[in-house]
Amino acid sequence: VKFNNCAGNKGVRYETNSLDFKVRADGTMYAAHHVQLPSKQLILVVTVWDPQTLGRWEAIVRFLVAEKSQHNGHKLKGRKPVPGDAAQQQSDTLLPWRQHQSANGLRRQKRDWVIPPINVPENSRGPFPQQLVRIRSDKDKEIHIRYSITGVGADQPPMEVFSIDPVSGRMYVTRPMDREERASYHLRAHAVDMNGNKVENPIDLYIYVIDMNDNRPEFINQVYNGSVDEGSKPGTYVMTVTANDADDSTTANGMVRYRIVTQTPQSPSQNMFTINSETGDIVTVAAGLDREKVQQYIVIVQATDMEGNLNYGLSNTATAIITVTDVNDNPPEFTTSTYSGEVPENRVEVVVANLTVMDRDQPHSPNWNAIYRIISGDPSGHFTIRTDPVTNEGMVTVVKAVDYEMNRAFMLTVMVSNQAPLASGIQMSFQSTAGVTISVTDVNEAPYFPTNHKLIRLEEGVPMGTVLTTFSAVDPDRFMQQAVRYSKLSDPANWLNINATNGQITTAAVLDRESDYIKNNVYEATFLAADNGVPPASGTGTLQIYLIDINDNAPELLPKEAQICEKPNLNVINITAADADIDPNVGPFVFELPSVPSAVRKNWTITRLNGDYAQLSLRIMYLEAGVYDVPIIVTDSGNPPLYNTSVIKVKVCPCDENGDCTTIGAVAAAGLGTGAIIAILICIIILLTMVLLFVVWMKRREKERHTKQLLIDPEDDVRDNILKYDEEGGGEEDQDYDLSQLQQPETMDHVLNKTPGVRRVDERPIGAEPQYPIRPVIPHPGDIGDFINEGLRAADNDPTAPPYDSLLVFDYEGSGSTAGSVSSLNSSSSGDQDYDYLNDWGPRFKKLADMYGGGEED
């Protein structure tokens, strides 16, 4: 096996896929030991690998196993077929099953040959079927043989690509081949007799499709995007473009070569890039890439097969877009060398100047974004410079208030740089530094109290008008001649006064430490200092007065009330005292009984427990139950000491065996005797009895009212004949009415001729009355509403009208009545009343006549 790695084959090693065979360093193959080969053919894979480059190469070696010689017993070497073996046959005839005759004249069967591959060019134009080869066996002279082929392309998909004449053994291709669809075919040839019996062993046929240059190179992408930094040196890698050719890559048909066709723009050179013709790597070939001049290049790349031969090869193109990326090769520069601004004093977060810069690098990138620094002129840190993210300007901002009286102007030196450092070899420009002049304007500042809060100490109780201190303010405006006036802002107890011109504080009342306005012995007041500037300004100050306690409060006895048993026992009263003052003007306290009246010391005694507590108890063996006012003198320990005579109300009462006052005893101790208590209880019982009787009477009366029956029969009850006036129409029968009955009567003679007497409220008034227009005789549907409204106004304005709780007559309803008047009816409870005259009153009183008239017949 011959191998050449173009490096002298130093160190290469040979291996096989069989342990029975080995390969020497010169490529000679040999059997490692005695081998018995059962088959007629042996296929081995020989591998060559280089330990230095780790490269591996493989080759397939086929051996034919020869028969042993009959006369000398020597093994014949296997050999590959050569054209001379088939010299006796036609050039297109294969004899894979040749017969050989031995030296003694006997015929013997030769092992099957390895048929060399059959090459078929793709895209053949025919005519089809086109003969490829003829296969025959030597036995066809003795018997009739039928030939056939099997495999992919024959009896397996794709079907019938190849066919064979069963009699002559000629094999054909039936259609044009496409190597890109399938590059090779493996078929098996069979020889059988007329009965289908196998005459020869099947042999393998390998058919290879010969490639033709029928495919153009195809780029993976039609557009490639790459980038390269501006200022890159020649040879800098940019990107890789790749084109694939479907033809055989081992032949020139599939060997693709690249070249650059055009470059746009051709600045600063028309050949800024080059491409590796084999790998497709694009690199820079010239210097001068500058993003500020050219930001993007468009390069047309051509791929050609046939190893780049433009005359015979097929070509295709793609576009490579190369973006020149920015590097910080341009330092930022101020547009002017000096800037100025103005700021009022005592103002913060105010922009006093805008610094503009110019940077030719890519906007809104770290190479463009500006960073400003104050180099000098602001040792106290009054200013900072912030960058506007949109305009990249520097905004000089006040972060610490400036004082006109301290600094009237600032001279700042500022420097600008980028977020990203400058590229290698790029120096800062002298225009990256500028000066900023800031003027401070004076404003009217408020006066302030140097000591705020101011604390003073004094004893409580100082008299009114005492000078406490001078609480003065300072006006920071030294260059303005202004006067300061003082006033009170907060004085909860109204104890202080302040001089309006000099701030002297005096007392307006006596200061009391025990007042509710005192918190932790401190009284706090707030004062206002205002100047007369334009506009005026004011400041506040707080004065704290710590009041030292004096003994000005006598102690008070506690408790104010107590109770004790009428007989002396262990039941005593614990007493103490409360003092509004603080130590040392409080306890220990002294408790004692006064000498007057004498009964106090006779009946009571005080026992001291400690400095704050004592016990009050009975001195005598028995004291009548009741309430006693016991005076006690309490003295504190102040200097001088104060005392107070306090009275404690003691209830003396009978007690049970536990020493507790009984209920009756407690009442008796309140001043009521046994008789009075019994009288009160009897009164309570009588009152409860009366309430119970009243409730029983009310319930009985309610019951009687519900059980009382009507004296008249329900069928004769006149209430059954009450007419309903809320009916609003019942059909055509309700449409026949005469509106003229509601109009003014045509004559008033029957009224004017009436005998004078008591006027009745149910009749039309007689005499002078307001006159209203007479309504027309012809009725109108709207007359009723107008008539009612006019009658209402007449009744409201008529001085002769009856009271409002009486019946009002709105209009005259006729010239007379057949029933007469019922005003003279009198009620009577006598049983012999005659009601027969009711029958003469007309139909309106028929029901009443039926009820009361003719009672004897009913």
C-alpha positions in Angstrom: 0.0 0.0 0.0 1.6 3.2 -1.1 1.0 6.4 0.9 2.5 9.9 0.7 1.6 12.7 3.3 3.8 15.2 1.4 6.1 15.4 4.4 8.3 12.3 3.9 6.0 9.9 5.7 8.0 10.5 8.9 6.4 8.8 11.9 3.3 7.6 10.1 1.8 4.3 11.2 -0.2 1.6 9.4 -3.0 -0.4 10.8 -5.6 -2.8 9.6 -9.0 -3.8 10.8 -7.9 -7.5 11.1 -5.6 -9.1 13.6 -4.5 -11.6 10.9 -2.8 -9.0 8.7 -0.2 -6.3 9.3 1.5 -3.6 7.3 5.2 -2.8 7.5 6.6 0.8 7.5 7.2 0.6 3.7 3.5 -0.3 3.1 4.0 -4.0 2.5 1.1 -6.1 3.8 1.7 -9.6 5.2 -0.1 -12.3 7.1 0.7 -12.3 10.8 0.2 -16.1 11.1 -1.3 -19.1 9.2 -4.7 -18.1 8.1 -7.5 -20.2 6.8 -9.8 -18.1 4.6 -13.2 -19.6 3.9 -14.4 -17.2 1.3 -13.2 -16.4 -2.2 -12.8 -12.7 -1.5 -11.3 -10.7 1.4 -11.8 -7.0 2.0 -9.5 -5.1 4.4 -9.4 -1.5 5.6 -5.9 0.0 5.9 -5.6 3.1 8.2 -2.7 5.5 8.2 -2.4 8.0 11.0 0.1 10.7 11.9 0.8 11.0 15.7 2.0 14.6 15.2 -0.9 16.1 13.2 -3.4 13.5 14.4 -4.4 13.1 10.8 -6.0 9.8 9.6 -6.4 8.3 6.2 -8.1 5.1 5.1 -8.1 2.8 2.0 -9.9 -0.4 1.1 -7.9 -3.3 -0.2 -9.6 -6.3 -1.8 -7.9 -9.7 -2.1 -8.9 -12.7 -4.3 -8.2 -16.0 -2.6 -6.5 -18.4 -5.1 -6.9 -22.2 -5.3 -4.0 -24.4 -4.2 -2.0 -26.0 -7.1 -2.8 -29.8 -7.6 0.7 -30.7 -8.8 3.0 -28.9 -6.5 0.8 -27.8 -3.7 1.9 -24.1 -3.8 -0.6 -21.4 -3.0 -1.3 -18.9 -5.8 -1.2 -15.3 -4.9 -4.4 -13.4 -5.0 -4.5 -10.7 -7.7 -6.6 -8.0 -9.0 -8.1 -8.3 -12.4 -6.3 -6.6 -15.2 -7.4 -6.0 -18.8 -5.1 -8.9 -20.0 -7.3 -11.4 -18.2 -10.1 -10.8 -20.5 -8.1 -10.6 -23.8 -10.0 -13.4 -25.3 -13.3 -11.6 -24.7 -14.8 -8.6 -26.3 -13.8 -5.3 -24.7 -17.3 -4.8 -23.3 -17.8 -8.4 -22.0 -17.1 -9.4 -18.5 -16.4 -13.1 -17.7 -16.8 -13.2 -13.9 -17.3 -17.0 -14.0 -14.3 -18.0 -16.3 -13.3 -21.7 -16.4 -9.6 -22.7 -16.4 -8.1 -26.0 -17.5 -5.4 -27.6 -15.3 -2.2 -29.2 -16.6 -3.6 -32.7 -16.5 -6.5 -31.7 -18.8 -9.1 -31.6 -16.1 -11.4 -28.6 -15.8 -11.7 -26.8 -12.5 -13.8 -24.0 -11.2 -12.0 -20.6 -10.7 -12.9 -18.3 -7.9 -15.3 -15.4 -8.7 -13.6 -12.2 -9.9 -13.9 -8.8 -8.4 -15.6 -6.9 -11.1 -14.1 -3.3 -11.5 -16.6 -0.4 -11.0 -18.6 0.7 -14.0 -18.5 4.4 -14.6 -21.6 6.2 -16.0 -21.5 10.0 -16.8 -24.4 12.0 -15.4 -26.7 14.0 -17.6 -26.2 11.8 -20.6 -28.4 12.7 -23.5 -28.8 9.1 -24.7 -30.3 7.5 -26.7 -31.7 5.3 -24.0 -31.6 2.5 -23.1 -27.8 2.9 -23.3 -25.6 -0.3 -23.0 -23.1 -0.3 -20.2 -21.6 -3.8 -20.2 -22.3 -7.4 -21.1 -22.1 -10.2 -18.6 -21.8 -13.8 -19.5 -20.8 -17.2 -18.1 -18.6 -19.8 -19.8 -21.4 -22.3 -19.1 -23.6 -20.7 -21.6 -22.0 -22.9 -24.3 -23.4 -26.0 -22.5 -26.8 -24.8 -21.3 -29.2 -22.0 -21.7 -28.6 -19.4 -19.0 -30.8 -16.5 -17.9 -29.2 -13.4 -16.5 -30.8 -10.9 -14.0 -29.7 -8.1 -11.7 -31.0 -7.0 -8.2 -30.5 -4.1 -5.9 -31.2 -0.4 -5.7 -31.9 0.9 -9.2 -33.0 -2.4 -10.5 -35.7 -4.1 -8.5 -35.6 -1.6 -5.6 -36.4 2.1 -5.6 -35.6 3.9 -7.7 -36.9 1.2 -9.9 -35.7 0.2 -13.4 -32.8 2.6 -13.6 -30.8 -0.4 -14.9 -32.0 -3.3 -16.9 -30.3 -6.5 -18.3 -31.1 -8.7 -21.3 -31.7 -12.1 -19.7 -30.4 -13.9 -22.8 -27.4 -11.9 -23.9 -26.5 -10.5 -20.5 -26.2 -7.0 -21.8 -26.9 -4.4 -19.0 -28.4 -1.0 -19.9 -29.1 2.3 -18.2 -32.6 3.5 -19.0 -32.5 7.2 -18.2 -30.1 10.1 -17.5 -28.2 9.9 -14.2 -27.9 12.6 -11.6 -24.9 12.3 -9.3 -26.3 14.8 -6.9 -29.3 12.6 -6.5 -27.3 9.4 -6.1 -23.6 9.0 -6.7 -23.3 5.2 -6.9 -25.3 1.9 -7.2 -24.6 -1.5 -5.9 -26.1 -4.3 -7.9 -25.9 -8.1 -7.9 -25.8 -10.2 -11.1 -27.4 -13.6 -11.2 -27.1 -16.6 -13.6 -29.6 -19.4 -13.6 -30.7 -22.1 -15.9 -34.0 -22.4 -17.6 -35.4 -24.1 -14.5 -34.4 -21.3 -12.3 -31.5 -23.3 -10.7 -28.4 -21.3 -9.8 -25.7 -21.8 -12.3 -23.1 -19.4 -10.9 -22.7 -17.6 -7.6 -24.1 -14.0 -7.6 -21.4 -11.3 -8.3 -21.3 -7.6 -7.1 -21.5 -4.8 -9.7 -20.6 -1.3 -8.6 -21.8 1.5 -10.8 -20.4 5.0 -10.2 -22.0 8.1 -11.6 -19.3 10.4 -13.1 -19.8 14.0 -12.0 -20.4 16.8 -14.5 -20.3 20.5 -13.7 -24.0 21.1 -13.7 -24.4 23.0 -10.4 -23.5 26.6 -9.5 -22.0 27.5 -6.2 -24.7 28.6 -3.7 -24.0 31.0 -0.9 -25.4 30.1 2.5 -26.7 33.7 2.8 -27.4 36.2 0.2 -26.4 39.0 2.6 -23.5 38.8 5.1 -23.0 41.3 7.9 -19.7 42.0 9.4 -17.8 44.7 11.3 -14.3 46.0 11.7 -12.9 48.7 14.0 -11.9 51.9 12.4 -8.2 52.4 12.2 -7.6 48.6 12.0 -4.3 47.5 10.6 -4.0 45.6 7.3 -4.7 41.9 7.7 -7.4 42.3 10.3 -10.1 39.6 10.0 -13.6 40.9 9.1 -15.9 38.0 8.3 -16.2 34.7 6.4 -18.5 34.0 3.4 -19.3 30.5 2.4 -20.7 29.0 -0.8 -21.5 25.3 -1.4 -21.3 23.5 -4.7 -23.4 20.3 -5.1 -21.0 18.9 -7.5 -18.2 16.5 -6.5 -15.9 18.4 -4.2 -13.0 16.1 -5.1 -13.1 17.3 -8.7 -12.8 20.7 -10.2 -16.5 20.7 -10.6 -17.0 21.3 -6.9 -13.9 23.3 -6.0 -15.1 26.8 -5.3 -12.9 29.9 -5.4 -13.8 33.4 -4.1 -13.0 36.9 -5.3 -14.2 40.4 -4.6 -16.0 42.0 -7.6 -16.8 45.5 -6.3 -16.4 47.7 -3.2 -18.7 50.6 -2.4 -17.6 53.3 -1.7 -14.1 53.2 -3.0 -12.7 55.5 -0.3 -10.0 56.0 0.8 -8.9 53.2 -1.5 -10.8 51.0 -4.0 -9.1 47.9 -2.5 -9.7 48.2 1.2 -10.5 44.5 1.6 -9.3 41.2 0.2 -10.8 37.7 0.4 -9.1 34.3 0.7 -10.0 32.5 -2.5 -10.3 29.1 -0.9 -11.7 29.8 2.6 -13.8 32.9 1.9 -12.2 34.9 4.8 -12.4 38.7 4.2 -9.6 40.7 5.8 -8.5 44.3 5.5 -5.7 45.0 3.0 -5.2 48.7 3.4 -5.1 51.2 6.2 -7.3 54.3 6.6 -10.6 53.0 7.9 -12.3 56.0 9.5 -15.9 55.7 10.7 -16.2 59.5 10.7 -15.7 59.4 6.9 -17.1 56.1 5.8 -19.4 54.2 8.2 -20.2 51.2 6.0 -18.8 49.3 3.0 -20.8 47.1 0.6 -18.7 44.4 -1.0 -19.9 42.1 -3.8 -18.3 38.6 -3.5 -18.3 36.1 -6.4 -17.9 32.3 -5.9 -16.8 30.3 -9.0 -16.3 26.5 -9.3 -13.8 24.8 -11.6 -11.2 26.2 -9.2 -12.2 29.7 -10.1 -11.8 29.4 -13.9 -14.1 32.1 -15.1 -14.1 30.7 -18.7 -15.4 27.2 -17.7 -16.7 27.6 -14.2 -20.1 28.5 -12.9 -20.4 31.6 -10.7 -22.8 33.2 -8.1 -22.6 36.3 -6.1 -23.5 37.5 -2.6 -23.4 40.9 -0.7 -21.1 41.5 2.3 -22.1 44.6 4.4 -19.1 45.7 6.4 -19.8 48.2 9.2 -16.9 50.3 10.5 -17.3 50.3 14.2 -16.4 53.3 16.3 -13.4 53.6 18.5 -12.7 56.5 20.8 -10.2 58.2 18.5 -11.8 61.7 18.8 -11.5 63.4 22.2 -14.4 65.7 23.2 -13.7 69.5 22.8 -15.4 72.5 24.3 -17.0 74.8 21.7 -15.6 77.8 23.5 -12.8 78.4 26.0 -14.8 80.3 28.6 -18.4 80.1 30.0 -20.2 82.4 32.5 -23.2 82.1 34.7 -25.1 83.7 37.6 -26.7 82.3 40.8 -28.6 83.9 43.7 -27.2 83.1 47.1 -28.7 80.4 49.3 -30.2 78.6 46.3 -29.5 74.9 45.5 -30.2 72.6 42.6 -30.0 75.5 40.2 -28.3 75.2 36.8 -26.1 78.2 36.4 -24.3 77.4 33.1 -24.5 75.0 30.2 -21.2 73.7 28.8 -21.4 72.6 25.1 -18.9 70.1 23.6 -18.3 68.6 20.2 -17.3 64.9 19.7 -17.1 63.3 16.3 -17.5 59.8 17.6 -20.7 57.8 17.4 -23.4 59.7 19.3 -24.9 58.1 22.5 -22.1 55.6 22.8 -19.4 55.4 25.5 -17.0 57.0 23.0 -19.3 60.0 22.8 -20.9 60.4 26.2 -19.1 63.2 28.1 -18.0 63.3 31.7 -17.3 66.7 33.2 -15.0 67.4 36.2 -14.2 70.5 38.1 -10.4 70.7 38.3 -10.0 73.9 40.4 -11.9 76.9 41.8 -14.4 75.1 44.1 -12.6 73.8 47.2 -15.8 73.7 49.2 -17.8 71.7 46.7 -20.5 74.2 46.0 -21.0 73.0 42.3 -21.2 69.8 40.3 -21.5 69.2 36.6 -24.1 66.8 35.3 -24.3 65.5 31.8 -27.5 65.9 29.7 -28.0 62.4 28.2 -29.7 63.9 25.1 -27.5 66.8 24.2 -24.3 65.7 26.0 -24.1 69.2 27.5 -22.6 69.8 30.9 -25.0 71.5 33.4 -23.2 73.3 36.1 -25.5 72.9 39.1 -25.4 74.3 42.6 -25.4 71.5 45.2 -24.3 73.6 48.2 -25.7 77.0 48.9 -23.3 79.9 48.3 -23.1 83.1 50.5 -22.8 86.4 48.8 -21.1 87.8 51.9 -18.4 85.1 51.7 -17.9 84.7 48.0 -19.1 87.1 45.3 -17.8 85.1 42.4 -16.2 81.7 41.5 -13.6 81.0 38.8 -13.9 77.3 37.9 -11.6 75.2 35.6 -13.4 72.2 34.1 -12.3 69.3 32.0 -14.3 67.0 29.8 -13.6 63.3 28.9 -15.5 60.3 27.6 -16.9 57.3 29.4 -14.6 55.1 27.3 -10.8 55.7 27.3 -9.2 57.1 24.3 -7.8 54.7 21.7 -4.2 53.8 21.8 -2.1 56.7 20.5 -4.8 59.3 20.8 -3.9 62.3 23.1 -6.3 64.7 24.9 -6.9 67.9 23.1 -6.1 71.3 24.7 -9.7 72.2 23.9 -10.9 69.6 26.5 -10.4 72.2 29.2 -12.4 75.4 29.7 -13.0 78.1 32.3 -16.4 78.9 34.0 -17.1 82.3 35.7 -20.0 82.2 38.2 -21.3 85.5 39.7 -23.2 85.4 43.0 -26.1 87.8 43.4 -27.1 89.2 46.8 -30.6 88.5 48.2 -32.3 89.7 51.4 -31.6 87.0 53.9 -33.6 86.4 57.0 -32.2 87.4 60.4 -31.2 84.4 62.6 -30.6 83.9 66.3 -27.1 82.7 67.0 -28.1 80.6 70.0 -31.2 78.7 69.0 -32.6 77.2 71.2 -31.5 79.5 74.1 -31.7 78.1 77.6 -31.8 80.2 80.8 -32.4 79.1 84.4 -34.2 81.0 87.2 -36.4 80.4 90.2 -40.2 80.3 89.7 -42.2 83.1 91.2 -40.1 86.0 90.0 -42.2 89.2 90.0 -43.7 90.8 87.0 -41.4 93.0 85.0 -38.2 91.1 85.8 -35.6 91.2 83.0 -34.7 87.7 82.1 -32.3 88.0 79.1 -31.7 89.7 75.8 -32.6 87.4 72.9 -31.2 89.2 69.9 -30.8 88.2 66.2 -28.1 88.8 63.6 -28.8 90.1 60.1 -26.5 88.2 57.6 -26.8 91.0 55.1 -23.8 93.0 56.2 -23.8 95.2 53.1 -27.4 96.3 53.6 -28.3 98.8 56.3 -31.4 97.1 57.7 -33.2 97.3 61.1 -34.4 94.2 62.9 -37.7 94.2 64.8 -38.7 91.6 67.4 -42.1 90.2 68.3 -43.6 87.2 70.0 -44.6 84.2 67.9 -45.6 81.8 70.6 -46.1 82.4 74.3 -48.6 79.8 75.6 -49.1 81.3 79.1 -48.6 84.9 78.0 -45.9 85.3 80.7 -43.2 87.2 78.6 -42.7 90.5 76.8 -39.9 91.3 74.3 -38.5 94.7 73.4 -39.2 95.3 69.7 -35.9 97.0 69.1 -33.3 95.3 71.2 -34.9 91.9 72.0 -34.8 92.3 75.8 -37.2 89.8 77.4 -39.1 90.6 80.6 -41.8 88.8 82.6 -45.4 89.9 82.1 -46.7 87.6 84.9 -45.4 85.4 87.7 -43.9 82.2 86.4 -45.3 79.1 88.1 -43.4 75.8 87.7 -46.5 73.9 88.6 -48.5 75.3 85.7 -49.8 73.0 82.9 -47.7 75.0 80.4 -44.5 73.6 82.0 -43.1 70.4 80.5 -40.2 68.8 82.5 -39.7 72.1 84.4 -39.1 74.0 81.1 -41.3 76.7 79.6 -40.8 77.3 75.9 -41.6 80.5 73.9 -40.9 81.4 70.3 -39.9 84.9 69.0 -39.8 86.4 65.5 -37.0 88.7 64.2 -37.9 90.5 60.9 -35.9 93.0 58.9 -37.1 95.8 56.7 -35.7 94.6 53.5 -37.5 94.3 50.1 -39.1 91.9 50.4 -38.9 91.6 54.2 -37.4 88.5 55.7 -37.9 87.0 59.1 -36.4 84.3 61.3 -37.5 82.5 64.5 -35.8 81.7 67.7 -36.8 79.6 70.7 -36.2 80.5 74.3 -36.3 77.8 76.9 -36.7 78.8 80.6 -35.8 76.2 83.1 -37.8 77.0 86.3 -36.2 76.1 89.7 -38.8 74.9 92.2 -39.5 76.9 95.4 -41.7 75.7 98.3 -44.9 77.6 97.2 -47.4 74.7 97.5 -48.7 73.3 100.8 -49.3 69.6 101.0 -52.9 68.1 100.5 -54.2 65.2 102.6 -55.2 62.0 100.9 -57.7 60.4 100.9 -60.6 62.8 101.3 -63.1 60.2 102.5 -62.8 56.9 104.4 -64.8 54.6 106.6 -64.0 52.8 109.9 -65.8 50.5 112.4 -67.6 52.0 115.3 -65.5 49.8 117.7 -61.7 49.9 117.6 -60.1 46.9 116.0 -57.5 46.3 113.4 -59.5 48.4 110.9 -57.5 51.7 110.5 -57.3 54.4 107.8 -54.0 54.9 105.9 -53.4 58.6 105.1 -50.7 60.3 103.0 -50.2 63.7 101.4 -49.7 65.1 97.9 -47.5 68.1 97.1 -47.2 69.9 93.8 -43.7 70.9 94.5 -40.6 68.6 93.9 -37.8 67.5 96.1 -36.7 68.9 98.5 -39.9 70.8 99.0 -42.1 67.7 99.6 -41.8 64.9 102.1 -41.2 63.6 104.6 -44.5 64.9 105.9 -45.7 65.6 109.4 -49.3 64.5 110.3 -51.0 65.8 113.5 -54.4 66.5 115.0 -55.3 70.0 116.0 -55.9 70.8 119.6 -59.2 72.6 118.8 -61.8 71.3 119.0 -60.8 69.0 121.8 -63.1 66.2 120.7 -60.8 65.5 117.8 -57.9 64.4 119.9 -60.3 62.7 122.3 -61.8 60.5 119.7 -59.0 60.0 117.2 -55.3 59.3 117.1 -52.6 59.3 114.4 -49.7 56.8 114.2 -46.7 57.6 111.9 -45.6 54.9 109.6 -42.9 56.6 107.5 -42.1 59.9 106.0 -45.1 59.8 103.6 -47.7 57.6 105.4 -49.6 57.6 108.7 -52.6 55.8 110.2 -55.7 57.4 111.6 -57.7 55.3 114.1 -60.2 55.5 117.0 -58.9 56.4 120.4 -62.1 55.5 122.3 -63.7 52.1 122.6 -67.0 53.0 120.9 -68.1 55.8 118.6 -71.7 56.2 117.4 -72.2 55.5 113.7 -72.2 58.6 111.5 -70.1 60.8 109.3 -67.3 62.8 111.1 -65.1 65.6 109.7 -61.7 65.0 111.1 -59.2 67.9 110.6 -55.5 66.9 110.1 -52.6 69.3 109.9 -50.0 68.2 107.2 -46.6 69.9 107.1 -43.9 69.4 104.3 -40.1 69.6 104.6 -39.6 72.7 102.5 -37.5 75.7 103.6 -39.5 77.4 105.0 -42.0 74.5 105.6 -45.6 74.9 104.6 -48.6 73.3 106.3 -52.2 72.8 105.5 -55.2 71.7 107.5 -57.2 69.2 105.5 -60.5 67.6 106.6 -61.1 63.9 105.9 -64.7 62.7 106.1 -64.8 59.4 108.1 -67.9 57.2 108.0 -68.2 55.3 111.3 -70.4 52.2 110.8 -71.3 48.9 112.5 -69.1 46.1 111.2 -69.5 42.3 110.8 -67.2 39.7 112.2 -64.8 40.3 109.3 -64.4 44.0 110.1 -66.4 45.2 107.1 -69.3 47.7 107.3 -72.7 46.1 107.0 -75.2 47.5 104.4 -77.6 48.8 107.1 -74.7 50.1 109.0 -73.5 52.0 105.9 -76.9 53.7 105.5 -77.0 54.5 109.1 -73.6 56.0 108.9 -75.0 58.2 106.2 -77.3 59.8 108.8 -80.7 57.9 108.6 -82.2 56.0 111.5 -84.0 52.7 111.4 -87.5 54.3 111.4 -86.6 56.4 108.4 -85.4 53.4 106.5 -88.6 51.4 107.2 -90.7 54.4 106.1 -88.8 54.6 102.8 -89.3 50.9 102.1 -93.1 51.1 102.8 -93.4 54.1 100.4 -91.6 52.1 97.7 -94.0 49.1 98.2 -97.1 51.3 98.0 -95.9 53.0 94.8 -95.2 49.6 93.1 -98.8 48.5 94.1 -100.4 51.5 92.5 -98.5 51.0 89.3 -99.6 47.4 89.1 -103.3 48.3 89.7 -103.2 50.9 87.0 -101.8 48.5 84.5 -104.5 45.9 85.3 -107.2 48.5 84.9 -105.9 49.6 81.5 -105.8 46.1 80.2 -109.4 45.4 81.3 -110.7 48.6 79.6 -109.0 47.6 76.4 -110.6 44.2 76.5 -114.1 45.7 77.1 -113.7 48.0 74.1 -112.9 45.2 71.8 -115.8 43.0 72.9 -118.5 45.7 72.7 -121.0 45.0 69.9 -122.9 47.5 67.7 -126.5 48.3 68.7 -127.8 48.2 65.1 -127.9 45.4 62.7 -124.9 45.3 60.2 -127.4 45.1 57.3 -129.0 48.4 58.4 -125.7 50.2 59.0 -125.7 53.4 57.1 -122.0 53.1 56.6 -122.7 50.5 54.0 -124.2 53.3 51.8 -121.2 55.5 51.8 -120.6 56.7 48.3 -117.3 56.4 46.7 -116.0 59.6 45.1 -112.7 58.3 43.8 -114.1 56.5 40.8 -112.7 58.1 37.7 -115.0 56.8 35.0 -117.1 53.8 34.4 -118.0 54.1 30.7 -120.6 56.0 28.7 -123.1 56.2 31.6 -120.8 58.6 33.4 -120.6 61.0 30.5 -124.1 62.4 31.0 -123.6 65.2 33.5 -124.6 68.9 33.6 -121.8 71.4 34.3 -124.3 74.2 34.7 -125.1 73.0 38.2 -121.6 74.2 39.2 -122.1 77.7 37.7 -123.3 80.8 39.5 -127.1 80.7 40.1 -129.1 83.0 37.9 -130.9 84.6 40.8 -130.1 85.4 44.4 -133.7 86.2 45.4 -134.2 83.1 47.6 -131.0 84.0 49.5 -131.5 87.7 49.8 -135.1 87.3 51.0 -134.0 84.9 53.8 -134.9 85.9 57.4 -131.9 87.4 59.1 -130.5 85.2 61.8 -127.5 83.2 62.8 -125.4 82.5 59.8 -124.6 78.9 59.0 -121.3 77.9 57.7 -122.8 75.4 55.3 -124.7 78.1 53.3 -123.7 80.8 50.9 -122.8 84.1 52.8 -125.4 86.9 52.6 -124.3 90.5 52.2 -121.5 92.4 50.6 -118.9 90.1 49.2 -116.3 90.4 46.6 -117.9 90.1 43.2 -116.4 87.8 40.5 -117.2 87.6 36.9 -120.3 85.5 36.1 -119.3 82.3 34.2 -120.9 81.6 30.9 -123.9 79.4 30.8 -122.4 77.0 28.3 -120.2 74.5 30.3 -116.6 73.9 29.4 -114.4 71.1 30.7 -111.9 73.6 32.1 -114.5 75.5 34.2 -114.3 73.0 37.1 -110.6 73.6 37.7 -110.9 77.4 37.3 -114.0 77.5 39.5 -112.3 75.6 42.3 -109.2 77.8 42.2 -111.3 81.0 42.3 -113.4 79.7 45.1 -110.2 78.9 47.1 -108.9 82.5 46.6 -112.3 84.0 47.5 -112.4 82.0 50.7 -108.8 83.0 51.6 -109.5 86.7 51.1 -113.1 86.9 52.5 -113.2 88.5 56.0 -116.7 87.1 56.6 -115.6 83.6 55.8 -115.9 81.0 58.6 -112.9 79.6 60.3 -110.5 77.4 58.4 -111.6 74.3 60.3 -115.3 74.8 59.1 -117.0 73.7 56.0 -116.5 76.2 53.1 -119.1 76.8 50.4 -117.5 77.1 47.0 -120.6 77.6 45.0 -124.4 77.4 45.1 -125.6 73.9 44.1 -129.3 74.6 43.3 -132.4 76.6 43.9 -133.7 74.5 46.7 -134.1 71.0 48.1 -137.2 68.9 48.7 -135.7 67.4 51.8 -135.4 70.7 53.6 -132.8 71.4 56.3 -131.6 68.9 58.9 -130.2 71.6 61.1 -133.1 71.4 63.5 -132.7 67.7 64.3 -132.2 67.0 68.0 -131.0 63.7 69.5 -133.0 62.0 72.2 -132.5 58.9 74.3 -136.2 58.4 75.1 -137.7 55.3 73.6 -141.0 56.8 72.6 -139.7 59.1 70.0 -141.7 59.1 66.7 -139.6 58.9 63.5 -142.4 58.6 61.0 -141.8 62.1 59.8 -138.6 60.9 58.2 -140.6 59.5 55.4 -141.5 63.0 54.4 -138.0 64.1 53.9 -137.5 62.6 50.5 -135.4 59.8 49.0 -132.2 60.9 50.6 -133.5 60.0 54.1 -135.3 56.8 53.0 -132.7 54.6 54.6 -132.9 56.5 57.9 -136.7 56.3 57.8 -136.6 52.5 57.3 -134.2 52.1 60.2 -136.1 54.2 62.8 -139.6 54.5 61.4 -142.3 51.8 61.8 -140.4 50.2 64.7 -143.5 48.6 66.1 -144.2 46.7 62.8 -140.6 45.4 62.7 
